[in-house]
Amino acid sequence: MNYLSVEHISKSYGDQILFEDLNFGIEKGQKVALVARNGAGKSSLFKILVGLDTPDGGIISYNREVRIGFLAQEHGLDDNLTILENIFIAKNPMTRAIAAYEKALLENDNDALHRAHDQMDQTGAWDYEAKAKQILGGLEIHDLEKVVGQLSGGQKRRIALAKVLIEEPDLVFLDEPTNHLDLDMIEWLEEFLNRSNMTIFMITHDRYFLENITDEILELENKQIYKYKGNFSYYLEKKAERETLEESSREKAMNLFKRELEWARKMPKARTTKSKSRLDSFEELKEKVRKNTDPDALELEINISRLGSKIVELHRVKKSYGETNIINGFDYVFKTGEKVGLVGRNGTGKSTFLNLLTQQIEPDGGKVIVGETVVYGYYSQTGIPLKDGQRVIEAVREVAEYIPLKKGKTITAAQMLERFLFPKHTHFNYIEKLSGGEKKRLQLLLLLMKNPNFMILDEPTNDLDVFTLSALEEYLQHYPGCLIIVSHDRYFLDKLVDHVFVLDGHGNVRDIFGSYSTFRATMDEMAKAEKDRVQAKEIAASAVKEEASKAKTKISYKDKFEFDQLEKEIPVLEKKKKELEEKLSQVLDQHNELMAVSDQLGKVVEELDAKSLRWLELSELL
């Protein structure tokens, strides 16, 4: 069943044509993603599809039976209402029943609660509420009575996403759904959308998300749409094939153009009909050759400041806020060329850690020593402040008119902008007129121009397109200084980091060798092993209790002796278990040692469980 048809739509702003004569459709059950370079018109197309803007021409047709929902960059919530009121603001029988039930619970009104209970039964709202709580829990939204106006932008964004998912429209439009989610939430969302029957159209820069969810990718390039029936890896493969063919065609056109150019120069001013026809063909050929000849890849080549032998050292660093322990006695000495990922759930103190590192805040205990040659480049979540009323070229010249490159070369501010995909005609545009992705790209440029040798990137991937991200990754892979990355982009982390600092929210900072995916796999294995041990213990305890209840005989001398021995052996095993658990936390960055200690711990726990159960059995007999 066709849900959406887009026919011959176009959009331009002044002289700038974003796209023209676009045609595509969305069928029931599809999961489609739109990719494009920043400034190519992704957001404009998204707004047109959800009715926030209109095309200059063309037709957009929706199936009348289809319910539509969308998550835009602006959260669209009412700041004066609570989370609960915003979530269930949709006026349908189920949401009205849930709202009445929650209100009666909150006010402890028994009569109202009884009426609401009946209403929940009649409308089938219990299942709806269960689904809502599952979604809210997955996105870490708990205190539903908080007023939305008191929340952070990231929290509002999560509530807006939860609201869309709870309403479960037939066709949902998602604009950067992973922004402001931590890594656990993204993995939950990925699993949820894969199980969902919703048809999806989304814009996202998260390449693992694109790989695992989408079955079609639309690329907006050169003012037109290219369609790829597959996920992100299929798209990359087919795009490369297309560009190879286009390059071959362009080379042939270039050779023909050279011959035609020689002919055009030799032609006399008075032209025959035949030569005029050939000249018209020459003009068409010239346009074909010009197309895509401008550089379209981000060029990053910045010379960094010299980094001495002493970089950054943390000695027994402690920091807490009230009863919340952020860091408790962390030691570390950074080495040249390190690339570290910093991960942890929202609220575990990642920003505090970075502020301690850059000495923007003081530790409660211990000290942070920064080497004399260290030049920080700190890209925070809010980015480097940009001035409204300032033009793009003015922002760059404010940092430097000439930028040093490698091998003693320099380029001008204007040339640097062109390398960062800002064509000459955009240099005098006002900053506030830039798209979100273009602003991010400009902020990265301003950061790199300061030649930092210790770079800290806090959520740098938000609003950047996948092409800019690839260029940034290429640069950072060869970046000779130190690098710390906080990002919810798993692909970005996996491609760049050598090891991961994990903040657990209780003051512990674990240093785990390998990529983010290696860390997740290790943690998942350990969690599964622990879950299996707990289940086995519960089953065995239940069996022992059942056997003990059936026992009719009195305890023998032999059993009494065994009981006394167990009283001595169990404390020894408990002590050994504790020692191995402490050792386990110290070798998380050593995979082989980690597996050996984990195996030894498993055997000790198994023996301890068996002896504890036998002790319980004998104690019941006693």
CORJOWO-V653151 format. One record per helix or strand of 3 or more residues. SS is the DSSP state (H for helix, E for strand). FROM is the first residue (numbers start at 0). TO is the last residue. Records with the same first field share a line. If there is no record, write none. Layout:
# CORJOWO-V653151
SS->FROM-TO / FROM-TO
This chain:
# CORJOWO-V653151
E->1-12 / 15-26 / 30-35 / 56-61 / 67-70 / 170-174 / 198-202 / 215-220 / 223-227 / 311-320 / 323-332 / 338-342 / 364-369 / 375-378 / 401-403 / 409-411 / 453-457 / 481-485 / 498-502 / 508-512
H->41-48 / 82-86 / 92-106 / 109-122 / 124-137 / 147-149 / 152-166 / 182-194 / 206-212 / 231-265 / 272-289 / 349-356 / 391-398 / 405-407 / 412-418 / 423-425 / 430-432 / 435-447 / 465-476 / 489-495 / 515-549 / 556-585 / 590-620
